């Protein structure tokens, strides 16, 4: 065997051994987690934060829509005002 082949063989053995260790630890930890029971508290806390964030976003969206309605109303009133309409007509003629 050449040096390169020995290095490849050694590296593959180390990687295989490392993979076996990782899988074994995960399998052992999975058994421990199921025996001690999982808590629902972190999930409930996260759901509460998501709900609060969603409420805050809904309030901001309502503010944005109210501002849009206000701006639309101002623009509609501006179009109905005769003085402004004449001023706009004069600009177009130039």
C-alpha positions in Angstrom: 0.0 0.0 0.0 1.2 3.5 -0.8 1.2 6.3 1.7 -1.8 8.0 0.1 -3.8 4.8 0.3 -2.9 4.3 4.0 -3.9 7.9 4.7 -7.3 7.4 3.0 -7.9 4.2 4.8 -7.0 5.7 8.2 -9.2 8.8 7.5 -12.2 6.6 6.5 -11.8 4.5 9.7 -11.7 7.6 11.9 -14.8 9.0 10.1 -16.6 5.7 10.5 -15.7 5.5 14.2 -16.8 9.1 14.7 -20.1 8.5 13.0 -20.8 5.4 15.1 -20.1 7.4 18.3 -22.4 10.2 17.3 -25.2 7.8 16.4 -24.8 5.8 19.7 -24.8 9.0 21.8 -28.0 10.2 20.0 -29.7 6.8 20.5 -28.7 6.8 24.2 -29.9 10.5 24.7 -33.2 9.7 23.0 -33.8 7.0 25.5 -33.1 9.3 28.4 -35.3 12.1 27.1 -38.3 9.8 26.7 -37.9 8.4 30.2 -37.8 11.7 32.0 -40.7 13.2 30.0 -40.8 16.3 28.0 -42.1 19.6 29.4 -44.7 21.6 27.5 -43.8 24.8 29.3 -41.2 26.0 26.7 -43.7 25.4 23.9 -46.4 27.4 25.7 -44.1 30.2 26.4 -43.1 30.4 22.8 -46.7 30.3 21.6 -47.5 33.2 24.1 -44.7 35.3 22.6 -45.9 34.5 19.1 -49.4 35.6 20.0 -48.2 38.8 21.5 -46.1 39.5 18.4 -49.0 38.8 16.2 -51.2 41.2 18.2 -48.5 44.0 17.9 -48.3 43.4 14.1 -52.1 43.6 13.8 -52.1 47.0 15.6 -49.4 48.4 13.4 -51.2 47.2 10.2 -54.4 48.9 11.5 -52.4 52.1 12.0 -51.0 51.9 8.5 -54.4 51.3 7.0 -55.9 54.3 8.9 -53.1 56.5 7.6 -53.8 55.3 4.1 -57.5 56.1 4.4 -56.7 59.5 5.8 -54.3 60.3 2.9 -56.8 59.0 0.3 -59.5 61.3 1.9 -57.1 64.3 1.7 -56.3 63.6 -1.9 -60.0 63.3 -2.8 -60.8 66.6 -1.0 -57.9 68.3 -2.9 -59.4 67.2 -6.2 -62.8 68.6 -5.3 -61.4 72.1 -4.3 -61.9 74.5 -7.2 -58.8 76.7 -6.4 -56.4 73.9 -6.5 -58.0 72.4 -9.6 -57.5 75.7 -11.5 -53.9 75.9 -10.3 -53.3 72.4 -11.7 -54.9 73.4 -15.0 -52.6 76.4 -15.3 -49.5 74.3 -14.9 -50.6 71.8 -17.6 -51.1 74.7 -20.1 -47.6 75.9 -19.7 
